[in-house]
Amino acid sequence: MKAIIKNIGFAGVLAMLTACHVTKEYQKPSITSANLFRQNESADTNSIAKLHWKEVITDTLLQKLITEGISHNIDLQKAYSVTRQAQAYFDQSKLAFYPSVNTDAGVSMNGAAKPQTFNGTSQSRIYSAELTASWEADIWGKLKSAKKAQFASLMQSSASAKAVQTALIANIANNYYNLMALDKQLAVTEQSVKSWQATVNTMKSLKVADVVTGAAVVQSEASKYAVAVTIPDLKQSIWQTENIINLLLGKPPGPIERAKIDAQQPITVLSTGVPAQMLANRPDVLAAEYTFRNAYELTNVARTYFYPAITLSGSGGYSSYSSFFGVGSLIGNLTAGITQPIFNKGANKTRLTVTKEQQEQALLDFQYTVLSAGQDVSNALMSYQTAGDKAKDRVNQLDNLTKAVNYTQQLVRYGSANYTEVLTAQQSLLSAQLSSVNDRLQQLQAIVYLYRSLGGGWQ
């Protein structure tokens, strides 16, 4: 036995001298962050992603909804559950370096007929209790790499949970803003119906005075109904948006308390920082890197299967013919062994090939996530800028269309304008008013989109 252990120990020393050639140290994948935001990037490291979400979203009613969502959202609770599972697997991987220990106790009974009379039997009982232990030497780094893989899995699940939270905050905020925009559009539409009714009344009066024909009356009424028919759709959209928000909060359908869209005061300084900050802060990018790291370490594990496994096992206990606690004899054994794979039907080669491909796939997913992150920031910046540019011209458009409605209404009374000019002016005004609400909504949602794109919301 001593000679066996000595030889195995010698083999272990040789193995440790060459173990560095089996597994490879993890290296973070290189990425290029230049021009990731598709603009002239400055060196300013200030970023709204560093702000707590309550500093970006200042509406107190919306803050209350988000807080409730973080506490009760089902998807977020599921993400936390996945993280706890990963923590359990990681804790287990740390115990793999210790020997496995088992205990066993039993009694065996043997009997035989007496040869003299054949009418009796002789019986014997053997009581035994035994403790066994087995330990595998982690010479090639298999257990160490497996532990690193489980740690990467834990960090990936934690980052994914943060990504779920950032998405949750953005979804609640965007639906809340959309709800306020629908309220505003409903109010504008209802006011427009009243204005159209006034136009209908005017046309009827003008028809009596023979200023316009009956066509003007029926056309104005048809235009009024064309506007009125959109009100039920707006109310349905409001109803459905409220239900969406409640689902995000983990609640059954119901009304949502909200403010007015005109009362919103969003932040105006939208600092993006540098791309490297975004990549270090954005949870889905971190999750993608940890997924790659997990695949990298599993590839290391696959490499170790080509090398011999050295195990040491032993057992000890006692055996007695009287009882478990009677006088007996001690028993024990110690076994040391080395197992070298020779032919296992290509399992080791296939395992290594698959893990390498999975590692390459994880790297491609990471690169794609980085590019997508840059695209998100770029799109959010352009969306905010576009909404601001439109708002400037929209004010002038609304002012001129309001004047056009007033002028045409006055002119048609004196027969200086056709009634279709009045209808066209009113239709154009309503369209511009609804578009103005959408401009405001786009601006608010772009801020939320940019905040999420930069990785804000999980702090």
C-alpha atoms as one frame of an Amber mdcrd trajectory, in Angstrom:
protein
   0.000   0.000   0.000   2.807   2.395   0.870   4.429   1.703  -2.479   1.167
   2.438  -4.303   0.686   5.729  -2.490   4.320   6.625  -3.131   3.959   5.987
  -6.852   0.702   7.916  -7.003   2.306  10.782  -5.122   5.163  10.805  -7.605
   2.662  10.857 -10.467   0.851  13.694  -8.749   4.035  15.777  -8.540   4.667
  15.260 -12.254   1.080  16.130 -12.983   1.250  19.386 -11.055   4.350  20.364
 -12.968   2.443  20.067 -16.224  -1.035  21.113 -15.025  -0.542  24.653 -16.268
  -0.658  23.299 -19.807  -4.076  21.693 -19.291  -6.277  24.582 -18.180  -5.911
  28.168 -19.350  -6.314  31.363 -17.372  -9.396  33.362 -18.297  -8.822  36.478
 -20.390 -11.532  39.076 -20.834 -12.534  39.387 -24.503 -11.189  42.488 -26.154
 -13.714  44.973 -27.492 -13.501  48.267 -29.330 -15.693  50.993 -27.873 -14.656
  53.750 -30.283 -17.597  55.399 -32.081 -20.007  53.102 -30.251 -22.470  55.988
 -29.766 -22.240  57.182 -33.424 -21.310  60.720 -32.528 -18.288  62.831 -31.652
 -17.624  61.375 -28.218 -16.169  63.653 -25.562 -13.990  62.722 -22.620 -16.658
  63.836 -20.140 -17.222  60.981 -17.684 -20.455  62.363 -16.250 -23.331  60.029
 -17.013 -26.985  59.953 -16.002 -26.527  56.206 -15.489 -24.772  57.037 -12.212
 -27.934  58.654 -10.894 -30.485  56.759  -8.855 -33.672  56.232 -10.800 -35.564
  58.588  -8.463 -33.243  61.395  -9.560 -34.134  60.777 -13.205 -37.834  60.036
 -12.722 -39.141  62.764 -10.432 -42.909  62.224 -10.700 -43.886  61.061  -7.183
 -46.844  59.008  -8.412 -44.614  57.234 -10.912 -41.961  56.681  -8.229 -44.588
  54.970  -6.094 -45.543  52.665  -8.968 -41.921  51.754  -9.694 -41.212  51.006
  -6.042 -44.230  48.714  -5.959 -43.117  47.042  -9.179 -39.617  46.334  -7.844
 -41.194  44.661  -4.804 -43.852  42.592  -6.556 -43.054  42.160 -10.261 -43.224
  38.458 -11.094 -40.408  38.429 -13.674 -38.057  40.150 -11.225 -38.927  37.683
  -8.466 -38.211  34.818 -10.876 -34.837  36.395 -11.725 -33.967  36.575  -8.017
 -34.935  32.912  -7.689 -32.522  31.988 -10.483 -29.785  33.915  -8.665 -30.443
  32.010  -5.447 -30.240  28.726  -7.355 -26.915  29.771  -8.867 -25.662  30.682
  -5.392 -26.564  27.208  -4.151 -24.674  25.557  -7.019 -21.645  27.766  -6.390
 -21.640  26.904  -2.680 -21.772  23.241  -3.636 -18.836  23.626  -6.035 -16.657
  24.882  -3.180 -17.307  21.642  -1.273 -16.072  19.523  -4.187 -12.485  19.877
  -2.913 -13.336  17.939   0.249 -13.716  14.151   0.464 -17.152  12.604   0.287
 -17.997  10.704   3.486 -20.702   8.093   3.987 -21.691   5.834   6.834 -23.310
   2.431   6.698 -24.627   0.116   9.391 -26.282  -3.279   9.016 -26.861  -6.759
  10.315 -26.607 -10.008   8.335 -28.141 -13.343   9.332 -26.934 -16.759   8.167
 -28.528 -20.141   8.907 -28.014 -23.822   8.041 -29.765 -27.105   8.952 -27.990
 -29.338  11.494 -26.623 -32.359   9.634 -27.336 -34.873  12.426 -31.103 -34.506
  12.748 -32.184 -32.202   9.973 -34.844 -30.861  12.299 -33.029 -27.800  13.553
 -30.883 -24.981  12.271 -27.786 -23.149  13.329 -27.859 -19.365  12.976 -25.317
 -16.570  13.220 -25.677 -12.792  13.159 -23.017 -10.296  12.146 -23.408  -6.649
  13.169 -21.309  -4.096  11.328 -20.887  -0.321  11.135 -18.596   1.361   8.629
 -17.463   4.866   7.648 -16.222   5.367   4.082 -14.491   8.342   2.509 -13.357
   9.114  -1.033 -11.273  12.026  -2.285 -10.158  13.048  -5.769  -6.968  15.038
  -6.160  -7.602  18.152  -8.269  -4.280  17.881 -10.060  -5.443  19.024 -13.478
  -7.665  21.814 -12.194 -10.997  20.190 -13.068 -12.647  21.046  -9.761 -11.108
  24.508  -9.705 -12.360  25.282 -13.208 -15.796  23.900 -12.360 -15.902  26.208
  -9.347 -14.943  29.182 -11.538 -17.657  28.206 -14.017 -20.268  28.158 -11.254
 -19.060  31.535  -9.979 -19.435  32.969 -13.494 -22.924  31.474 -13.645 -23.760
  33.136 -10.320 -22.519  36.515 -11.511 -24.364  36.100 -14.814 -27.663  35.426
 -13.050 -27.089  38.392 -10.740 -26.402  40.682 -13.710 -29.460  39.306 -15.509
 -31.617  40.136 -12.493 -30.299  43.702 -12.603 -31.128  43.833 -16.311 -34.675
  42.719 -15.525 -34.959  45.554 -12.994 -33.716  48.196 -15.430 -36.179  46.937
 -18.036 -38.977  46.917 -15.451 -38.362  50.545 -14.443 -38.282  51.625 -18.090
 -41.440  49.670 -18.954 -43.414  51.099 -16.034 -42.246  54.641 -16.813 -42.916
  54.384 -20.553 -46.408  52.971 -20.044 -47.120  55.646 -17.428 -46.075  58.385
 -19.852 -48.091  56.733 -22.597 -51.108  56.701 -20.288 -50.776  60.435 -19.643
 -50.390  61.075 -23.367 -53.584  59.140 -24.055 -55.364  61.212 -21.410 -54.197
  64.367 -23.140 -55.210  63.115 -26.584 -58.619  62.141 -25.248 -59.111  65.604
 -23.783 -57.991  67.243 -27.050 -60.298  65.010 -29.081 -63.294  65.654 -26.844
 -62.660  69.398 -27.067 -62.344  69.070 -30.835 -65.752  67.370 -31.010 -67.213
  70.372 -29.204 -65.511  72.674 -31.693 -66.857  70.636 -34.585 -70.345  70.856
 -33.114 -69.974  74.624 -33.012 -68.950  74.504 -36.666 -72.014  72.374 -37.494
 -74.248  74.913 -35.756 -72.583  77.705 -37.706 -73.066  75.883 -40.993 -76.742
  75.341 -40.217 -77.174  79.043 -39.524 -75.341  79.944 -42.702 -77.498  77.556
 -44.687 -80.628  79.288 -43.386 -79.069  82.537 -44.560 -78.296  80.916 -47.948
 -74.588  81.495 -47.470 -73.733  77.774 -47.755 -75.528  74.761 -49.159 -76.815
  71.639 -47.396 -73.624  69.897 -48.443 -71.691  72.089 -46.037 -73.940  71.042
 -43.154 -73.760  67.305 -43.771 -70.019  67.449 -44.505 -69.327  69.282 -41.258
 -71.439  66.771 -39.336 -69.631  63.867 -40.983 -66.298  65.427 -39.992 -67.525
  65.775 -36.417 -68.481  62.103 -36.273 -65.134  61.125 -37.813 -63.461  62.725
 -34.814 -65.985  61.408 -32.273 -65.534  57.818 -33.442 -61.870  57.880 -32.299
 -62.870  58.528 -28.669 -63.884  54.907 -27.878 -60.544  53.692 -29.260 -58.669
  56.148 -27.047 -60.637  55.013 -23.994 -59.882  51.402 -24.852 -56.162  52.194
 -25.150 -56.255  53.916 -21.750 -57.988  50.893 -20.234 -55.463  48.468 -21.724
 -52.462  50.581 -20.712 -53.692  50.668 -17.124 -53.945  46.885 -17.220 -50.397
  46.611 -18.595 -49.038  48.691 -15.734 -50.910  46.607 -13.159 -49.464  43.434
 -14.661 -45.975  44.913 -14.310 -46.809  45.626 -10.661 -47.965  42.061 -10.103
 -51.544  43.218  -9.508 -54.925  42.450 -11.075 -56.384  44.980 -13.570 -57.519
  48.302 -12.165 -57.251  52.099 -12.469 -53.884  53.854 -12.217 -53.438  57.169
 -10.442 -51.382  59.544 -12.573 -50.464  63.164 -13.132 -50.821  65.353 -16.254
 -48.318  65.108 -19.063 -48.014  68.908 -19.206 -46.851  68.911 -15.568 -43.837
  66.655 -16.225 -40.450  68.267 -15.656 -37.793  65.885 -16.999 -34.078  66.377
 -16.557 -32.525  68.422 -19.338 -28.829  67.532 -19.012 -28.428  64.131 -20.652
 -24.783  63.222 -20.082 -23.800  59.888 -21.589 -20.240  59.551 -20.289 -17.834
  57.480 -22.360 -18.682  54.108 -23.973 -16.364  52.215 -21.633 -18.483  53.367
 -18.685 -21.641  52.140 -20.342 -20.107  48.710 -21.031 -18.962  48.403 -17.427
 -22.322  49.496 -16.052 -24.885  47.898 -18.344 -26.189  44.641 -16.800 -26.905
  42.745 -20.015 -23.354  43.385 -21.243 -21.958  42.106 -17.949 -24.271  39.088
 -18.104 -23.076  38.277 -21.628 -19.443  38.448 -20.530 -20.083  36.143 -17.556
 -21.837  33.711 -19.884 -18.674  33.664 -22.002 -16.562  33.183 -18.878 -18.708
  30.243 -17.807 -18.248  28.618 -21.225 -14.503  29.301 -21.064 -14.134  27.494
 -17.733 -16.304  24.592 -18.880 -13.890  24.194 -21.798 -11.095  23.936 -19.219
 -13.065  21.228 -17.430 -13.463  19.319 -20.700  -9.689  19.362 -21.243  -9.018
  17.675 -17.906 -10.981  14.559 -18.901  -8.094  13.528 -21.180  -5.771  13.131
 -18.170  -5.667  10.526 -15.399  -7.768  10.887 -12.281  -6.133  10.148  -8.949
  -8.388   9.083  -6.107  -7.826   8.059  -2.543 -10.539   6.162  -0.668 -10.721
   4.426   2.682 -13.111   2.891   5.112 -13.110   1.972   8.751 -15.518   0.425
  11.217 -16.170  -2.630  13.347 -17.870  -5.999  13.131 -19.490  -7.910  15.977
 -21.332 -11.214  16.425 -23.260 -10.126  19.538 -24.688  -6.601  18.932 -23.828
  -3.206  17.546 -22.316  -2.286  20.890 -20.838  -5.657  21.735 -17.260  -6.769
  21.621 -16.073  -7.130  18.057 -13.182  -6.466  15.750 -12.106  -3.340  13.922
 -12.070  -3.415  10.145 -10.602  -0.987   7.653  -8.960  -0.518   4.277  -7.221
   2.202   2.287  -7.214   2.335  -1.506  -5.327   4.632  -3.821  -5.867   4.529
  -7.548  -5.131   6.248 -10.804  -7.476   6.041 -13.782  -6.266   6.919 -17.262
  -8.893   7.154 -20.025  -7.924   5.055 -23.043 -11.055   4.541 -25.100 -14.499
   5.829 -24.131 -16.171   5.964 -27.529 -15.145   9.539 -28.290 -16.952  11.061
 -25.283 -14.019  13.222 -24.170 -13.278  14.496 -27.661 -16.932  15.299 -28.269
 -17.195  17.066 -24.907 -14.208  19.290 -25.721 -15.445  20.063 -29.234 -18.897
  21.055 -27.989 -17.601  23.242 -25.168 -15.249  25.044 -27.551 -18.139  25.770
 -29.897 -20.286  26.940 -26.994 -17.448  29.218 -25.916 -17.223  30.689 -29.414
 -20.990  31.148 -29.506 -20.908  32.936 -26.131 -18.188  35.240 -27.456 -20.302
  36.126 -30.495 -23.301  36.783 -28.241 -21.143  39.092 -26.122 -19.950  41.027
 -29.170 -23.525  41.347 -30.430 -24.704  42.596 -27.016 -22.011  45.284 -27.029
 -23.020  46.477 -30.502 -26.696  46.442 -29.510 -25.909  48.520 -26.432 -24.194
  51.156 -28.564 -27.129  51.155 -30.965 -29.585  51.672 -28.085 -27.707  54.726
 -26.822 -27.405  56.165 -30.320 -31.110  55.678 -31.044 -32.159  57.175 -27.711
 -30.049  60.288 -28.281 -31.462  60.769 -31.762 -35.029  60.210 -30.544 -34.631
  62.894 -27.871 -33.019  65.320 -30.317 -35.721  64.684 -32.913 -38.507  65.317
 -30.410 -36.880  68.585 -29.392 -36.429  69.715 -32.990 -40.060  68.959 -33.816
 -41.313  70.768 -30.718 -39.863  74.063 -31.903 -41.652  73.951 -35.240 -44.777
  72.424 -33.729 -45.422  75.545 -31.658 -45.404  77.706 -34.776 -47.551  75.185
 -36.649 -50.199  75.164 -33.904 -50.201  78.955 -33.714 -50.746  79.325 -37.461
 -53.358  76.575 -37.660 -55.322  78.149 -34.809 -55.303  81.422 -36.700 -56.295
  79.622 -39.911 -59.353  78.107 -38.218 -60.417  81.492 -36.879 -59.858  83.258
 -40.203 -61.698  80.693 -42.318 -64.641  80.628 -39.906 -64.940  84.408 -40.201
 -64.499  84.397 -43.974 -67.089  81.708 -44.590 -69.659  83.788 -42.720 -69.220
  86.511 -45.291 -69.058  84.160 -48.256 -65.372  84.899 -48.864 -64.238  81.311
 -48.215 -65.480  77.838 -49.063 -66.765  75.678 -46.220 -64.186  72.988 -47.141
 -61.444  75.410 -46.090 -62.946  75.554 -42.617 -63.122  71.770 -42.384 -59.573
  71.345 -43.679 -58.221  73.900 -41.209 -59.943  72.214 -38.258 -58.751  68.773
 -39.309 -55.193  70.030 -39.662 -55.348  71.685 -36.233 -56.544  68.496 -34.536
 -53.841  66.469 -36.254 -51.166  68.921 -35.135 -52.487  68.950 -31.555 -52.352
  65.160 -31.361 -48.886  65.173 -32.909 -47.771  67.710 -30.321 -48.765  65.268
 -27.582 -46.781  62.544 -29.326 -43.750  64.854 -29.500 -43.920  65.348 -25.747
 -44.325  61.615 -25.198 -41.353  60.858 -27.434 -39.183  63.254 -25.453 -40.126
  61.729 -22.095 -39.693  58.168 -23.298 -36.365  58.972 -24.963 -34.965  60.055
 -21.591 -36.062  56.777 -20.013 -34.713  54.846 -23.000 -31.348  56.606 -22.778
 -31.146  56.038 -19.004 -31.785  52.327 -19.471 -29.445  52.108 -22.469 -26.596
  53.502 -20.391 -27.216  50.883 -17.714 -29.060  53.019 -15.185 -31.781  51.776
 -12.875 -30.326  48.816 -10.994 -28.378  50.776  -8.362
